[in-house]
Amino acid sequence: MTNTLGGTFATAEGVSFTRSGYGAMQLAGSDGARRVWGPPADRGEAIRVLRAAVDAGVNHVDTADFYGPHVTNELIREALAPYDGVRIVTKVGSVRDADGGWPAARAPEQLRDQVESNLRTLGVEALDVVNLRVGGGPDGHSAVSGSIAEPFGALADLREQGKIKHLGLSVVDGDQVAEARSIAPLVTVQNWYNVAHRGDEGLIAVLGEQGIAYTAFWPLGGFSPLQSGVLDGVAQRLGATTKAVALSWLLHRAPNIVVIPGTSSVAHLRENLAAADLDLPADALAELDRVGK
Ligand SMILES: NC(=O)c1ccc[n+]([C@@H]2O[C@H](COP(=O)([O-])OP(=O)(O)OC[C@H]3O[C@@H](n4cnc5c(N)ncnc54)[C@H](OP(=O)(O)O)[C@@H]3O)[C@@H](O)[C@H]2O)c1
C-alpha cells in the first residue's frame, strides 16, 4: 500500500511539507556517555533508511551539523545528494564540546560559521531551511524567554545573501516567534511535543493561523520512550503499536503539525510512515487528548 504520509501542510511562504518527515539525529552513533557522537553502528542501514524515507515520498529530513558532529549531514549527503524533491532542514545555535556536551553558540560570527559548515557537509550552495535553536533550561530542551533579535537577525542577513532559502526556529516560546516574524518570515517552529508533553497547545494553534508548520520533535519520546497506560490501552484495543498510535494522534491533533520520528532501521521507518494511515476513532482521540494535561 502507498502511504499517504498524512498529506501535506503548505506554509504561507509556499513551502509544502509532507506531514510525515524523518528525523536523522539518532543516525549518528554513540561513544560511551557521548550521545549522537561518531559513526553509526550500521552505516549501510543508515543510508538505506534515508533512501527508503525519500523513496516513500517523505520530502523533508531534519538534521544538524552538530549531530555526530558532521556525521549525520555527511550520511545525508551520501544517501540523498543532489536532493531531488527533498528539503534538508538543519539547525544552528549549538556546537559540540570534547565531552559530547552541546554548548550554545549563538553569536553572529558563530552562526555564520555553522551555516558555512552545513553548506560544506551537505554539499549545497544554499540551505533549504535553517532553524535557529534557542532554548535550554534545566532539561536542555525547553524555551527560555528573552530576545533573539541578534542571532535571528544574523540568519536573516544570510537569507538575504542567498545562503539560506527559508528560516525557522526551534525550542522557542510565543514571544520569540513574534519577535522573529517582525524580522523575517518563518516556515516552521520545531519544539518538543508529543502525547505526554503538551506545553505548546496554544502556540500550535497560533502558528496554524499564521501558516507556519509546527514540527514536533521527540514524537516517540526521544531517548526515553513514551510511557502511558492510556496509550498502551488504546494501542491494544486497536491492535496497533503504541508508536503508531502516538504518531497518528499527533497528525490528528492539528493540520499544521508535522512529525519527524527518528529511527535507524528500515523496518521501523516503514511502520512509522504507515502510522499516518491509522485511523483513530473519536473516543480514542478524546482519551489520548487527556494524557499529559
Ligand atoms: N530541535 C531540537 O532541539 C531537537 C531535539 C531532539 C530531537 N530533534 C529532532 O527530532 C528527531 C526525532 O528525535 P529522536 O529520534 O531522538 O526521537 P523519537 O523520534 O521520539 O524516537 C526515536 C527512538 O524511537 C525508536 N523507534 C523509532 N521508531 C520505532 C518503531 N517503529 N518501533 C520501535 N522503536 C522505534 C528509535 O529506535 P530505532 O533506531 O531502534 O528505531 C529511537 O530510539 C531527531 O531526529 C531530531 O532531528 C530535535
The ligand as a MOL file (V3000), in Angstrom:
LIG
                    3D

  0  0  0     0  0            999 V3000
M  V30 BEGIN CTAB
M  V30 COUNTS 48 52 0 0 0
M  V30 BEGIN ATOM
M  V30 1 N 15.2920 20.7910 17.9330 0
M  V30 2 C 15.7550 20.0350 18.8990 0
M  V30 3 O 16.2330 20.5180 19.9140 0
M  V30 4 C 15.6480 18.5440 18.7740 0
M  V30 5 C 15.8920 17.7400 19.9050 0
M  V30 6 C 15.7730 16.3700 19.7630 0
M  V30 7 C 15.4450 15.8110 18.5450 0
M  V30 8 N 15.2320 16.6310 17.4680 0 CHG=1
M  V30 9 C 14.8620 16.0600 16.1590 0
M  V30 10 O 13.7760 15.1780 16.3520 0
M  V30 11 C 14.0170 13.9320 15.6730 0
M  V30 12 C 13.3660 12.8030 16.4340 0
M  V30 13 O 14.0080 12.6060 17.6640 0
M  V30 14 P 14.5710 11.1990 18.1570 0
M  V30 15 O 14.9220 10.3450 17.0090 0
M  V30 16 O 15.6190 11.4800 19.1750 0 CHG=-1
M  V30 17 O 13.3310 10.6410 18.9710 0
M  V30 18 P 11.9510 9.9180 18.5700 0
M  V30 19 O 11.6550 10.0620 17.1220 0
M  V30 20 O 10.9430 10.4010 19.5500 0
M  V30 21 O 12.2840 8.4020 18.9370 0
M  V30 22 C 13.3430 7.7250 18.3270 0
M  V30 23 C 13.5550 6.4450 19.0870 0
M  V30 24 O 12.4300 5.5900 18.8960 0
M  V30 25 C 12.8570 4.3530 18.3320 0
M  V30 26 N 11.8610 3.9950 17.3050 0
M  V30 27 C 11.5000 4.7370 16.2340 0
M  V30 28 N 10.5400 4.1030 15.5230 0
M  V30 29 C 10.2940 2.9410 16.1670 0
M  V30 30 C 9.4100 1.8530 15.9170 0
M  V30 31 N 8.5710 1.8470 14.8770 0
M  V30 32 N 9.4250 0.7980 16.7760 0
M  V30 33 C 10.2550 0.7710 17.8560 0
M  V30 34 N 11.1170 1.7870 18.1330 0
M  V30 35 C 11.1480 2.8610 17.2930 0
M  V30 36 C 14.2050 4.5960 17.7360 0
M  V30 37 O 14.9800 3.4210 17.8130 0
M  V30 38 P 15.3810 2.5890 16.4850 0
M  V30 39 O 16.5120 3.3270 15.8770 0
M  V30 40 O 15.7490 1.2520 17.0350 0
M  V30 41 O 14.1730 2.5300 15.6100 0
M  V30 42 C 14.7780 5.6830 18.6420 0
M  V30 43 O 15.3650 5.1060 19.7770 0
M  V30 44 C 15.5410 13.8380 15.6650 0
M  V30 45 O 15.9810 13.0150 14.6560 0
M  V30 46 C 15.9620 15.2600 15.5020 0
M  V30 47 O 16.0690 15.5070 14.1310 0
M  V30 48 C 15.3220 17.9760 17.5680 0
M  V30 END ATOM
M  V30 BEGIN BOND
M  V30 1 1 1 2
M  V30 2 2 2 3
M  V30 3 1 2 4
M  V30 4 1 4 5
M  V30 5 2 4 48
M  V30 6 2 5 6
M  V30 7 1 6 7
M  V30 8 2 7 8
M  V30 9 1 8 9
M  V30 10 1 8 48
M  V30 11 1 9 10
M  V30 12 1 9 46
M  V30 13 1 10 11
M  V30 14 1 11 12
M  V30 15 1 11 44
M  V30 16 1 12 13
M  V30 17 1 13 14
M  V30 18 2 14 15
M  V30 19 1 14 16
M  V30 20 1 14 17
M  V30 21 1 17 18
M  V30 22 2 18 19
M  V30 23 1 18 20
M  V30 24 1 18 21
M  V30 25 1 21 22
M  V30 26 1 22 23
M  V30 27 1 23 24
M  V30 28 1 23 42
M  V30 29 1 24 25
M  V30 30 1 25 26
M  V30 31 1 25 36
M  V30 32 1 26 27
M  V30 33 1 26 35
M  V30 34 2 27 28
M  V30 35 1 28 29
M  V30 36 1 29 30
M  V30 37 2 29 35
M  V30 38 1 30 31
M  V30 39 2 30 32
M  V30 40 1 32 33
M  V30 41 2 33 34
M  V30 42 1 34 35
M  V30 43 1 36 37
M  V30 44 1 36 42
M  V30 45 1 37 38
M  V30 46 2 38 39
M  V30 47 1 38 40
M  V30 48 1 38 41
M  V30 49 1 42 43
M  V30 50 1 44 45
M  V30 51 1 44 46
M  V30 52 1 46 47
M  V30 END BOND
M  V30 END CTAB
M  END
